[in-house]
Amino acid sequence: MNPSELLIEKMAWLKRHDRPLRDWQFVAAAGLLVAGESWLLHGIGCPLRLGLPLVVLSAYVPCNFLFFCNVVGVGNFRELVWMACFVLLCGVSMLLFGALNLAFVLGLSLALTVYLCFAALQDPYCRYRKGMRLLEAGAAGKAAGQLERAVSLAPREARYRYHLGRACLRAGREAEGRALVGSALAAEPGLLDALRRDVLFREEWIV
């Protein structure tokens, strides 16, 4: 069990569905939020200098999560960390500047976005889970790319090699796929039974 999985096991109360939302859902959420806020702020006569940062940040947040979930796949825990820091940055901005300072909030939150994305790309468990989602969706070639990255980061993890073998077989790379599946089962003889009983995946939660 890698550190990511151990952390999630200790924080099982945070578990939620880990499938990414569709692009149109993010776009619709951002559009509705911006339209609703613009209408409300105009209705109450809010000055543009106060209302504009709020509207911009309201569109920025779902777009950021679109990138997190659908492009990089940073995982739910890192998403929660980002959101907590974003709320904190907004509070600090109000204290320091008396308003939502876009340069301050966007600059630091974008830096955090880059850091979290880099960390996720170096996390074998994140690459594995993204590969599994792609494999379940029928994108075997893309899944193999993610699973290859997971295997390169954690070469001793038998289940990563096993599912990479499955992805290779589905992508038409039969010799490579059979070799990977065989080596994974040889390294961990109980792996197939665990997979059949769904033991390895029952409580998994992407980090």
Backbone as a chain_set.jsonl record, in Angstrom:
{"seq": "MNPSELLIEKMAWLKRHDRPLRDWQFVAAAGLLVAGESWLLHGIGCPLRLGLPLVVLSAYVPCNFLFFCNVVGVGNFRELVWMACFVLLCGVSMLLFGALNLAFVLGLSLALTVYLCFAALQDPYCRYRKGMRLLEAGAAGKAAGQLERAVSLAPREARYRYHLGRACLRAGREAEGRALVGSALAAEPGLLDALRRDVLFREEWIV", "coords": {"N": [[0.857, -1.199, 0.0], [0.667, 2.143, -0.975], [1.746, 5.501, 0.15], [-0.355, 7.304, -0.509], [-2.668, 5.686, -0.636], [-2.708, 4.738, 1.981], [-3.159, 7.097, 3.408], [-5.748, 7.724, 2.541], [-7.133, 5.55, 3.541], [-7.064, 6.125, 6.223], [-8.645, 8.325, 6.232], [-11.291, 7.748, 5.61], [-13.826, 8.804, 5.818], [-13.954, 10.879, 4.082], [-14.462, 9.808, 1.657], [-15.654, 9.743, -1.669], [-17.45, 9.613, -4.81], [-15.282, 9.057, -7.543], [-15.255, 9.643, -10.235], [-14.631, 11.735, -13.028], [-16.415, 14.753, -13.825], [-18.459, 15.568, -16.678], [-17.361, 17.646, -19.414], [-19.269, 19.546, -20.269], [-20.814, 19.831, -18.025], [-19.216, 21.223, -16.205], [-18.891, 23.609, -17.664], [-21.541, 24.465, -17.886], [-22.149, 24.839, -15.179], [-20.363, 26.917, -14.528], [-21.287, 28.917, -16.268], [-23.984, 29.32, -15.425], [-23.535, 30.141, -12.804], [-22.055, 32.535, -13.123], [-23.902, 34.049, -14.626], [-26.061, 34.171, -12.831], [-24.905, 35.489, -10.612], [-24.113, 37.905, -11.789], [-26.582, 39.004, -12.503], [-27.748, 39.249, -9.944], [-25.929, 40.966, -8.588], [-26.091, 43.223, -10.208], [-28.739, 43.833, -9.775], [-28.818, 44.613, -7.094], [-27.338, 46.83, -7.184], [-24.523, 46.758, -6.997], [-21.21, 48.022, -6.958], [-19.008, 48.03, -9.825], [-16.276, 47.544, -9.331], [-16.297, 45.987, -7.093], [-17.996, 43.863, -7.707], [-17.008, 42.67, -10.076], [-14.525, 41.182, -9.54], [-15.614, 39.067, -8.024], [-17.331, 37.787, -9.846], [-15.47, 36.987, -11.811], [-13.822, 35.207, -10.358], [-15.699, 33.304, -9.724], [-16.169, 32.085, -12.15], [-13.652, 31.151, -12.655], [-13.103, 29.132, -10.753], [-14.729, 26.692, -11.316], [-13.643, 26.191, -13.868], [-10.989, 25.67, -13.263], [-11.302, 23.303, -11.842], [-12.266, 21.727, -13.853], [-9.946, 21.345, -15.324], [-8.374, 20.085, -13.359], [-9.856, 17.682, -12.848], [-10.586, 16.439, -15.34], [-8.447, 16.654, -17.119], [-5.806, 16.45, -15.902], [-6.288, 14.881, -13.614], [-5.936, 15.086, -10.731], [-7.007, 14.191, -8.385], [-9.295, 13.666, -5.619], [-8.5, 14.405, -2.995], [-6.397, 16.246, -3.334], [-7.834, 18.16, -4.705], [-9.522, 19.071, -2.654], [-7.621, 20.206, -0.947], [-6.731, 22.297, -2.586], [-9.085, 23.838, -2.8], [-9.539, 24.572, -0.132], [-7.278, 26.162, 0.322], [-7.771, 28.139, -1.572], [-10.083, 29.408, -0.591], [-8.973, 30.376, 1.771], [-7.076, 32.159, 0.711], [-8.784, 34.036, -0.433], [-9.942, 35.075, 1.894], [-7.667, 36.194, 3.149], [-7.028, 38.106, 1.234], [-9.206, 39.851, 1.508], [-8.68, 40.821, 4.046], [-6.172, 42.071, 3.749], [-6.415, 43.821, 1.536], [-8.956, 44.773, 1.581], [-10.786, 43.943, -0.249], [-11.563, 41.598, -2.938], [-8.713, 40.892, -4.352], [-7.738, 40.408, -7.514], [-5.247, 39.89, -8.747], [-3.66, 39.018, -6.629], [-5.121, 36.763, -5.553], [-5.559, 35.101, -7.843], [-2.931, 34.796, -8.791], [-1.499, 33.412, -6.696], [-3.135, 31.157, -6.354], [-3.015, 29.959, -8.861], [-0.333, 29.263, -8.907], [-0.381, 27.331, -6.92], [-2.011, 25.491, -8.22], [-0.323, 24.62, -10.309], [1.67, 23.377, -8.786], [0.214, 21.267, -7.509], [-0.658, 19.815, -9.72], [1.801, 18.966, -10.77], [2.654, 17.369, -8.643], [0.682, 15.375, -8.723], [1.193, 14.205, -11.19], [3.508, 12.897, -10.62], [2.705, 10.96, -8.931], [2.202, 7.617, -8.578], [-0.17, 6.286, -7.968], [-2.227, 8.044, -8.696], [-1.823, 8.132, -11.469], [-2.354, 5.495, -12.044], [-5.093, 5.223, -11.287], [-6.263, 7.031, -13.044], [-5.606, 5.805, -15.419], [-7.096, 3.447, -15.099], [-9.709, 4.417, -15.205], [-9.798, 5.33, -17.826], [-9.417, 2.891, -19.11], [-11.735, 1.522, -18.383], [-13.493, 3.088, -19.759], [-13.017, 2.358, -22.323], [-10.862, 3.373, -23.716], [-8.234, 2.12, -24.526], [-5.6, 2.569, -25.493], [-4.867, 5.145, -24.498], [-5.2, 4.565, -21.815], [-3.171, 2.701, -21.426], [-0.941, 4.351, -21.648], [-1.122, 5.946, -19.306], [-1.003, 3.939, -17.358], [1.481, 2.835, -17.886], [3.076, 4.899, -17.02], [2.461, 4.789, -14.286], [3.529, 2.276, -13.637], [6.224, 2.734, -14.184], [6.82, 4.513, -12.153], [6.253, 3.037, -9.893], [7.492, 0.269, -9.894], [7.374, -2.16, -8.526], [4.781, -2.701, -7.902], [2.421, -5.003, -8.32], [-0.233, -5.053, -9.251], [-0.454, -2.798, -10.855], [1.137, -3.491, -13.035], [-0.332, -5.669, -13.912], [-2.795, -4.547, -14.782], [-1.817, -2.822, -16.693], [-0.959, -4.724, -18.498], [-3.472, -5.746, -19.241], [-4.51, -3.465, -20.517], [-2.713, -3.261, -22.646], [-3.276, -5.645, -24.016], [-5.891, -5.131, -24.865], [-5.348, -3.037, -26.527], [-4.166, -4.234, -28.629], [-1.543, -5.03, -28.363], [-0.42, -7.742, -27.958], [1.687, -9.62, -27.243], [3.279, -8.133, -25.472], [1.325, -7.507, -23.573], [0.564, -10.06, -22.559], [2.977, -10.852, -21.393], [3.274, -8.94, -19.356], [0.983, -9.393, -17.747], [1.501, -12.044, -16.985], [3.932, -11.728, -15.527], [3.072, -10.128, -13.426], [1.218, -11.77, -12.081], [2.891, -13.827, -11.376], [4.592, -12.553, -9.602], [2.863, -11.865, -7.574], [0.978, -14.132, -6.44], [-1.604, -14.279, -5.317], [-3.02, -12.255, -6.43], [-4.952, -12.345, -8.538], [-7.143, -13.661, -7.355], [-7.781, -11.791, -5.403], [-8.564, -9.671, -7.026], [-10.814, -10.779, -8.23], [-12.498, -10.985, -6.069], [-12.881, -8.388, -5.591], [-11.424, -7.096, -3.692], [-9.26, -5.327, -3.742], [-10.248, -2.973, -4.751], [-12.478, -2.062, -3.513], [-12.586, -0.05, -1.52], [-11.201, 2.028, -2.647], [-9.954, 5.278, -3.365], [-9.321, 8.071, -5.154], [-6.347, 9.978, -4.903]], "CA": [[0.0, 0.0, 0.0], [1.505, 3.336, -1.031], [1.317, 6.531, 1.103], [-1.641, 7.879, -0.89], [-3.729, 4.768, -0.233], [-2.724, 4.704, 3.436], [-3.797, 8.331, 3.843], [-7.178, 7.636, 2.287], [-7.687, 4.562, 4.468], [-7.218, 6.808, 7.499], [-9.609, 9.421, 6.068], [-12.366, 7.128, 4.828], [-15.033, 9.624, 5.879], [-13.944, 11.812, 2.953], [-14.622, 9.075, 0.412], [-16.761, 10.08, -2.552], [-17.295, 9.078, -6.156], [-14.088, 9.695, -8.102], [-15.299, 9.817, -11.688], [-14.679, 13.155, -13.403], [-17.642, 15.244, -14.446], [-18.345, 15.865, -18.1], [-16.965, 19.03, -19.68], [-20.426, 20.438, -20.36], [-21.318, 20.093, -16.675], [-18.411, 22.323, -15.678], [-19.203, 24.829, -18.412], [-22.89, 24.879, -17.492], [-22.08, 25.349, -13.807], [-19.709, 28.227, -14.559], [-22.172, 29.867, -16.942], [-25.123, 29.622, -14.56], [-23.051, 30.886, -11.651], [-21.713, 33.889, -13.563], [-25.134, 34.745, -14.995], [-26.828, 34.438, -11.613], [-24.231, 36.511, -9.813], [-24.174, 39.182, -12.507], [-27.96, 39.512, -12.358], [-27.964, 39.632, -8.55], [-25.116, 42.133, -8.26], [-26.678, 44.366, -10.917], [-30.014, 44.147, -9.138], [-28.636, 45.301, -5.815], [-26.539, 48.031, -7.428], [-23.141, 46.567, -6.522], [-20.223, 48.679, -7.836], [-18.268, 47.118, -10.692], [-14.983, 47.201, -8.727], [-16.538, 44.947, -6.106], [-18.682, 42.72, -8.302], [-16.244, 42.014, -11.138], [-13.663, 40.097, -9.031], [-16.433, 37.936, -7.587], [-17.798, 37.084, -11.043], [-14.313, 36.356, -12.441], [-13.4, 34.07, -9.55], [-16.743, 32.294, -9.802], [-15.947, 31.346, -13.395], [-12.325, 30.551, -12.584], [-13.08, 27.925, -9.921], [-15.117, 25.472, -12.054], [-12.695, 25.925, -14.968], [-9.822, 25.056, -12.653], [-11.653, 21.928, -11.521], [-12.327, 21.021, -15.14], [-8.573, 20.957, -15.621], [-7.977, 19.121, -12.333], [-10.555, 16.398, -12.924], [-10.671, 15.807, -16.657], [-7.192, 16.691, -17.874], [-4.687, 15.916, -15.131], [-6.731, 13.856, -12.677], [-5.129, 15.243, -9.522], [-7.623, 13.427, -7.304], [-10.202, 14.383, -4.726], [-7.829, 14.997, -1.839], [-5.702, 17.457, -3.771], [-8.872, 19.154, -5.003], [-9.948, 19.644, -1.376], [-6.526, 21.069, -0.494], [-6.756, 23.51, -3.399], [-10.258, 24.642, -2.458], [-9.317, 25.161, 1.191], [-6.301, 27.246, 0.156], [-8.408, 29.212, -2.338], [-10.938, 30.136, 0.363], [-8.058, 31.097, 2.663], [-6.52, 33.284, -0.043], [-9.835, 35.061, -0.541], [-10.042, 35.725, 3.198], [-6.475, 37.024, 3.351], [-7.158, 39.243, 0.338], [-10.148, 40.797, 2.118], [-8.02, 41.459, 5.19], [-5.05, 42.907, 3.314], [-6.774, 44.835, 0.541], [-10.339, 45.219, 1.77], [-11.573, 43.473, -1.393], [-10.961, 40.45, -3.611], [-7.672, 41.35, -5.258], [-7.595, 39.341, -8.497], [-3.835, 39.571, -8.972], [-3.196, 38.263, -5.467], [-5.785, 35.465, -5.44], [-5.297, 34.282, -9.03], [-1.508, 34.485, -8.887], [-1.102, 32.373, -5.752], [-3.899, 29.923, -6.576], [-2.477, 29.325, -10.06], [0.926, 28.638, -8.498], [-0.77, 26.109, -6.221], [-2.504, 24.572, -9.247], [0.852, 24.039, -10.973], [2.317, 22.465, -7.84], [-0.609, 20.076, -7.306], [-0.621, 19.03, -10.96], [3.106, 18.319, -10.843], [2.669, 16.3, -7.646], [-0.178, 14.288, -9.201], [1.871, 13.523, -12.296], [4.561, 12.072, -10.038], [2.068, 10.015, -8.004], [1.802, 6.438, -9.361], [-1.562, 5.918, -7.708], [-3.065, 8.908, -9.53], [-1.712, 7.677, -12.861], [-3.039, 4.196, -12.095], [-6.546, 5.408, -11.251], [-6.663, 7.669, -14.305], [-5.53, 4.747, -16.423], [-8.219, 2.521, -14.907], [-10.929, 5.067, -15.704], [-9.714, 5.297, -19.289], [-9.591, 1.503, -19.534], [-13.157, 1.226, -18.23], [-14.201, 3.851, -20.791], [-12.706, 1.777, -23.625], [-9.716, 4.042, -24.35], [-7.131, 1.263, -24.097], [-4.311, 3.18, -25.81], [-4.604, 6.205, -23.519], [-5.066, 3.907, -20.518], [-1.84, 2.108, -21.367], [0.016, 5.426, -21.392], [-1.191, 6.292, -17.884], [-0.553, 2.793, -16.556], [2.923, 2.738, -18.072], [3.657, 5.893, -16.113], [2.321, 4.257, -12.927], [4.485, 1.18, -13.486], [7.574, 3.299, -14.142], [6.992, 5.157, -10.853], [6.154, 2.012, -8.845], [7.692, -0.983, -10.647], [7.123, -3.355, -7.71], [3.338, -2.852, -7.682], [1.991, -6.03, -9.274], [-1.529, -4.776, -9.893], [-0.237, -1.82, -11.915], [1.597, -4.249, -14.197], [-1.431, -6.52, -14.377], [-3.758, -3.75, -15.545], [-1.117, -2.373, -17.896], [-1.061, -5.858, -19.413], [-4.841, -5.76, -19.769], [-4.639, -2.358, -21.467], [-1.937, -3.615, -23.839], [-4.021, -6.67, -24.741], [-7.025, -4.473, -25.524], [-4.819, -2.139, -27.558], [-3.585, -5.035, -29.687], [-0.141, -5.336, -28.08], [-0.671, -9.007, -27.272], [2.888, -10.208, -26.637], [3.635, -7.299, -24.313], [0.265, -7.648, -22.576], [0.663, -11.377, -21.92], [4.18, -10.865, -20.556], [3.008, -8.126, -18.166], [0.022, -10.113, -16.903], [2.197, -13.191, -16.428], [4.906, -11.312, -14.514], [2.334, -9.619, -12.268], [0.652, -12.909, -11.352], [4.008, -14.58, -10.808], [5.117, -11.794, -8.47], [1.843, -11.84, -6.513], [0.068, -15.217, -6.824], [-2.976, -14.069, -4.844], [-3.578, -11.043, -7.037], [-6.15, -12.612, -9.327], [-8.233, -13.942, -6.425], [-8.156, -10.516, -4.787], [-9.29, -8.908, -8.032], [-12.127, -11.399, -8.416], [-13.32, -10.67, -4.888], [-12.978, -6.919, -5.551], [-10.817, -6.655, -2.437], [-8.327, -4.214, -3.935], [-10.868, -1.751, -5.283], [-13.736, -1.742, -2.832], [-12.515, 1.208, -0.792], [-10.222, 2.926, -3.236], [-10.364, 6.683, -3.467], [-8.162, 8.692, -5.809], [-5.721, 11.042, -4.096]], "C": [[0.889, 1.244, 0.0], [0.973, 4.424, -0.089], [-0.045, 7.143, 0.777], [-2.792, 7.003, -0.404], [-3.855, 4.697, 1.291], [-3.432, 5.933, 3.994], [-5.31, 8.237, 3.685], [-7.842, 6.627, 3.221], [-7.941, 5.198, 5.828], [-8.259, 7.926, 7.441], [-10.806, 8.937, 5.261], [-13.647, 7.957, 4.83], [-15.091, 10.641, 4.746], [-14.267, 11.139, 1.627], [-15.836, 9.572, -0.375], [-16.471, 9.528, -3.942], [-16.179, 9.81, -6.883], [-14.126, 9.866, -9.611], [-15.373, 11.302, -12.033], [-16.023, 13.521, -14.016], [-17.393, 15.497, -15.925], [-18.017, 17.345, -18.298], [-18.165, 19.964, -19.67], [-20.998, 20.741, -18.983], [-20.538, 21.223, -16.009], [-18.771, 23.639, -16.357], [-20.574, 25.356, -18.016], [-22.889, 25.472, -16.092], [-21.47, 26.743, -13.773], [-20.627, 29.271, -15.181], [-23.348, 30.279, -16.07], [-24.694, 30.472, -13.366], [-22.751, 32.334, -12.015], [-22.97, 34.675, -13.902], [-25.947, 35.116, -13.758], [-26.216, 35.534, -10.775], [-24.299, 37.876, -10.49], [-25.549, 39.813, -12.356], [-28.205, 40.018, -10.951], [-27.203, 40.903, -8.197], [-25.629, 43.387, -8.961], [-27.966, 44.804, -10.242], [-29.867, 44.911, -7.842], [-27.751, 46.538, -5.95], [-25.116, 47.942, -6.932], [-22.169, 47.255, -7.48], [-19.414, 47.652, -8.628], [-16.954, 46.672, -10.054], [-15.113, 46.116, -7.672], [-17.118, 43.686, -6.742], [-17.855, 41.958, -9.319], [-15.309, 40.917, -10.614], [-14.452, 38.857, -8.618], [-16.902, 37.115, -8.782], [-16.641, 36.343, -11.715], [-13.889, 35.104, -11.673], [-14.428, 32.947, -9.585], [-16.647, 31.47, -11.081], [-14.631, 30.581, -13.35], [-12.333, 29.225, -11.84], [-13.544, 26.687, -10.679], [-14.196, 25.156, -13.228], [-11.428, 25.268, -14.441], [-10.099, 23.58, -12.339], [-11.852, 21.094, -12.779], [-10.943, 20.514, -15.51], [-8.087, 19.895, -14.645], [-8.546, 17.73, -12.599], [-10.381, 15.707, -14.268], [-9.363, 15.761, -17.418], [-6.07, 15.997, -17.107], [-5.123, 14.763, -14.235], [-5.944, 13.919, -11.379], [-5.719, 14.478, -8.348], [-8.371, 14.296, -6.315], [-9.489, 15.073, -3.567], [-7.108, 16.278, -2.222], [-6.688, 18.549, -4.168], [-9.34, 19.845, -3.731], [-8.885, 20.589, -0.821], [-6.55, 22.384, -1.259], [-7.913, 24.413, -2.99], [-10.089, 25.312, -1.093], [-8.348, 26.336, 1.101], [-6.9, 28.424, -0.601], [-9.296, 30.064, -1.429], [-10.079, 30.958, 1.316], [-7.464, 32.317, 1.969], [-7.534, 34.412, -0.194], [-9.987, 35.812, 0.774], [-8.869, 36.645, 3.468], [-6.54, 38.265, 2.466], [-8.1, 40.297, 0.924], [-9.5, 41.538, 3.283], [-6.944, 42.442, 4.745], [-5.473, 44.078, 2.453], [-8.185, 45.382, 0.706], [-11.252, 44.807, 0.64], [-10.898, 42.229, -1.959], [-9.984, 40.958, -4.667], [-7.359, 40.217, -6.24], [-6.141, 38.933, -8.699], [-3.3, 38.691, -7.845], [-3.788, 36.858, -5.447], [-5.45, 34.565, -6.621], [-3.832, 33.87, -9.115], [-1.115, 33.332, -7.976], [-1.861, 31.069, -5.986], [-3.433, 29.202, -7.837], [-1.132, 28.652, -9.772], [0.646, 27.323, -7.764], [-1.282, 25.057, -7.199], [-1.341, 23.859, -9.933], [1.525, 23.023, -10.061], [1.528, 21.169, -7.673], [-0.629, 19.194, -8.547], [0.701, 18.297, -11.099], [3.182, 17.157, -9.863], [1.835, 15.109, -8.101], [0.486, 13.506, -10.325], [2.998, 12.626, -11.809], [4.011, 11.019, -9.08], [1.597, 8.796, -8.799], [0.353, 6.049, -9.166], [-2.522, 6.763, -8.538], [-3.019, 8.453, -10.982], [-2.444, 6.349, -13.045], [-4.547, 4.366, -12.152], [-7.041, 6.086, -12.532], [-6.627, 6.645, -15.439], [-6.69, 3.771, -16.319], [-9.518, 3.127, -15.425], [-10.953, 5.052, -17.228], [-9.939, 3.881, -19.822], [-11.061, 1.105, -19.455], [-13.984, 1.934, -19.302], [-13.911, 3.333, -22.195], [-11.55, 2.419, -24.357], [-8.438, 3.31, -23.945], [-5.768, 1.892, -24.358], [-3.928, 4.25, -24.812], [-4.407, 5.611, -22.125], [-3.671, 3.316, -20.359], [-0.781, 3.168, -21.076], [0.055, 5.811, -19.927], [-0.645, 5.162, -17.014], [0.94, 2.546, -16.718], [3.645, 3.717, -17.155], [3.594, 5.401, -14.67], [3.349, 3.16, -12.671], [5.913, 1.716, -13.401], [7.866, 3.956, -12.797], [6.969, 4.158, -9.704], [6.294, 0.634, -9.481], [7.388, -2.246, -9.85], [5.634, -3.614, -7.48], [2.767, -3.78, -8.744], [0.693, -5.671, -9.967], [-1.412, -3.718, -10.983], [0.195, -2.533, -13.195], [0.486, -5.113, -14.779], [-2.394, -5.726, -15.249], [-3.109, -3.104, -16.772], [-1.14, -3.485, -18.939], [-2.443, -5.965, -20.036], [-5.027, -4.671, -20.824], [-3.893, -2.668, -22.765], [-2.674, -4.661, -24.678], [-5.185, -6.052, -25.506], [-6.569, -3.55, -26.65], [-4.152, -2.907, -28.694], [-2.117, -5.369, -29.508], [-0.085, -6.649, -27.29], [0.555, -9.585, -26.574], [3.287, -9.457, -25.367], [2.614, -7.477, -23.201], [0.353, -8.969, -21.835], [1.869, -11.446, -20.984], [3.947, -10.094, -19.253], [2.05, -8.827, -17.219], [0.706, -11.294, -16.223], [3.17, -12.814, -15.329], [4.212, -10.801, -13.256], [1.78, -10.763, -11.429], [1.74, -13.771, -10.733], [4.562, -13.886, -9.566], [4.157, -11.797, -7.29], [0.771, -12.878, -6.849], [-1.38, -15.015, -6.399], [-3.678, -12.895, -5.483], [-4.896, -11.303, -7.751], [-7.347, -12.903, -8.431], [-8.72, -12.66, -5.763], [-8.966, -9.666, -5.757], [-10.694, -9.46, -8.226], [-13.064, -11.085, -7.26], [-13.511, -9.166, -4.726], [-12.343, -6.345, -4.288], [-9.995, -5.393, -2.628], [-9.023, -2.906, -4.267], [-12.086, -1.286, -4.495], [-13.707, -0.375, -2.166], [-11.544, 2.194, -1.396], [-10.809, 4.31, -3.473], [-9.171, 7.443, -4.023], [-7.647, 9.868, -5.003], [-5.216, 12.156, -4.995]], "O": [[1.757, 1.392, 0.86], [-0.139, 4.292, 0.424], [-0.809, 7.467, 1.686], [-3.765, 7.498, 0.165], [-4.959, 4.608, 1.828], [-4.213, 5.828, 4.939], [-6.061, 8.622, 4.58], [-8.981, 6.824, 3.644], [-8.91, 4.86, 6.507], [-8.703, 8.418, 8.478], [-11.277, 9.619, 4.351], [-14.47, 7.818, 3.925], [-16.151, 11.205, 4.472], [-14.34, 11.802, 0.592], [-16.907, 9.793, 0.189], [-15.375, 9.036, -4.21], [-16.121, 11.039, -6.855], [-13.106, 10.206, -10.21], [-16.11, 12.047, -11.387], [-16.68, 12.693, -14.647], [-16.249, 15.622, -16.362], [-18.351, 18.185, -17.463], [-18.088, 21.062, -19.119], [-21.605, 21.794, -18.786], [-21.117, 22.074, -15.335], [-18.936, 24.662, -15.693], [-20.749, 26.56, -17.83], [-23.543, 26.484, -15.84], [-21.971, 27.638, -13.092], [-20.731, 30.387, -14.674], [-23.672, 31.463, -15.986], [-25.396, 31.401, -12.967], [-23.146, 33.254, -11.298], [-23.099, 35.836, -13.514], [-26.456, 36.232, -13.648], [-26.923, 36.413, -10.28], [-24.519, 38.89, -9.827], [-25.666, 41.014, -12.111], [-28.794, 41.082, -10.764], [-27.759, 41.813, -7.582], [-25.61, 44.478, -8.392], [-28.252, 45.998, -10.145], [-30.696, 45.763, -7.521], [-27.449, 47.208, -4.963], [-24.551, 48.943, -6.491], [-22.289, 47.09, -8.694], [-19.169, 46.542, -8.154], [-16.557, 45.52, -10.225], [-14.15, 45.405, -7.386], [-16.767, 42.572, -6.353], [-17.975, 40.738, -9.426], [-15.289, 39.822, -11.176], [-14.007, 37.731, -8.838], [-16.876, 35.885, -8.74], [-16.804, 35.2, -12.143], [-13.627, 34.063, -12.275], [-14.073, 31.772, -9.486], [-17.004, 30.292, -11.092], [-14.506, 29.503, -13.931], [-11.646, 28.287, -12.245], [-12.816, 25.695, -10.693], [-13.986, 23.988, -13.554], [-10.855, 24.403, -15.104], [-9.242, 22.72, -12.545], [-11.628, 19.883, -12.764], [-10.792, 19.378, -15.96], [-7.459, 18.917, -15.05], [-7.823, 16.734, -12.58], [-10.062, 14.519, -14.322], [-9.188, 14.905, -18.285], [-5.457, 15.058, -17.614], [-4.403, 13.772, -14.11], [-5.348, 12.925, -10.965], [-4.998, 14.149, -7.405], [-8.118, 15.494, -6.19], [-9.836, 16.195, -3.2], [-7.198, 17.283, -1.516], [-6.408, 19.734, -3.987], [-9.535, 21.06, -3.718], [-9.211, 21.649, -0.287], [-6.409, 23.455, -0.67], [-7.736, 25.623, -2.848], [-10.45, 26.476, -0.918], [-8.563, 27.376, 1.722], [-6.58, 29.577, -0.312], [-9.262, 31.293, -1.492], [-10.413, 32.1, 1.634], [-7.361, 33.387, 2.569], [-7.19, 35.59, -0.095], [-10.141, 37.034, 0.784], [-9.052, 37.757, 3.962], [-6.153, 39.352, 2.893], [-7.824, 41.494, 0.845], [-9.736, 42.729, 3.483], [-6.824, 43.53, 5.308], [-4.966, 45.189, 2.605], [-8.562, 46.347, 0.043], [-12.389, 45.274, 0.57], [-9.81, 41.847, -1.527], [-10.389, 41.4, -5.742], [-6.789, 39.195, -5.856], [-5.843, 37.743, -8.809], [-2.57, 37.731, -8.092], [-3.056, 35.874, -5.337], [-5.098, 33.4, -6.435], [-3.523, 32.732, -9.468], [-0.474, 32.38, -8.42], [-1.291, 29.989, -5.834], [-3.45, 27.973, -7.888], [-0.83, 27.597, -10.329], [1.346, 26.33, -7.961], [-1.017, 23.867, -7.028], [-1.37, 22.641, -10.114], [1.906, 21.939, -10.503], [2.111, 20.085, -7.694], [-0.619, 17.967, -8.441], [0.727, 17.134, -11.501], [3.703, 16.092, -10.192], [2.227, 13.961, -7.892], [0.355, 12.285, -10.4], [3.4, 11.696, -12.508], [4.78, 10.266, -8.482], [0.683, 8.918, -9.615], [-0.287, 5.539, -10.086], [-3.527, 6.25, -9.031], [-4.051, 8.392, -11.651], [-3.075, 6.113, -14.076], [-5.213, 3.729, -12.968], [-8.111, 5.753, -13.042], [-7.504, 6.623, -16.303], [-7.213, 3.317, -17.336], [-10.337, 2.426, -16.018], [-11.988, 4.797, -17.844], [-10.575, 3.697, -20.859], [-11.576, 0.434, -20.349], [-15.041, 1.447, -19.705], [-14.499, 3.818, -23.162], [-11.271, 2.061, -25.502], [-7.657, 3.806, -23.132], [-4.866, 1.765, -23.53], [-2.796, 4.272, -24.327], [-3.57, 6.076, -21.351], [-3.063, 3.415, -19.294], [0.17, 2.91, -20.338], [1.133, 5.985, -19.358], [0.084, 5.404, -16.053], [1.595, 2.094, -15.779], [4.691, 3.401, -16.589], [4.55, 5.568, -13.913], [3.969, 3.122, -11.608], [6.721, 1.204, -12.626], [9.01, 3.965, -12.343], [7.585, 4.388, -8.664], [5.308, -0.094, -9.594], [7.166, -3.303, -10.441], [5.269, -4.647, -6.918], [2.642, -3.409, -9.911], [0.529, -5.954, -11.154], [-2.187, -3.733, -11.94], [-0.295, -2.239, -14.286], [0.38, -5.266, -15.996], [-2.77, -6.176, -16.332], [-3.78, -2.866, -17.777], [-1.32, -3.221, -20.128], [-2.57, -6.243, -21.228], [-5.615, -4.905, -21.879], [-4.385, -2.372, -23.853], [-2.695, -4.574, -25.906], [-5.437, -6.407, -26.657], [-7.306, -3.311, -27.606], [-3.627, -2.297, -29.626], [-1.502, -5.937, -30.41], [0.254, -6.659, -26.107], [0.462, -10.0, -25.419], [3.589, -10.057, -24.335], [2.976, -7.587, -22.03], [0.231, -9.001, -20.611], [1.788, -12.032, -19.905], [4.366, -10.532, -18.182], [2.282, -8.852, -16.01], [0.519, -11.521, -15.027], [3.238, -13.493, -14.305], [4.7, -11.013, -12.146], [1.863, -10.73, -10.201], [1.533, -14.378, -9.682], [4.951, -14.541, -8.599], [4.585, -11.738, -6.137], [-0.236, -12.545, -7.474], [-2.292, -15.526, -7.05], [-4.809, -12.571, -5.12], [-5.854, -10.549, -7.578], [-8.454, -12.442, -8.713], [-9.921, -12.463, -5.583], [-9.936, -9.018, -5.364], [-11.652, -8.7, -8.371], [-14.272, -10.937, -7.447], [-14.223, -8.722, -3.825], [-12.682, -5.24, -3.864], [-10.02, -4.494, -1.788], [-8.444, -1.835, -4.081], [-12.655, -0.234, -4.785], [-14.681, 0.375, -2.235], [-11.103, 3.117, -0.712], [-11.999, 4.471, -3.744], [-8.107, 7.449, -3.405], [-8.429, 10.662, -4.48], [-4.659, 13.139, -4.506]]}, "num_chains": 1, "name": "protein.A"}
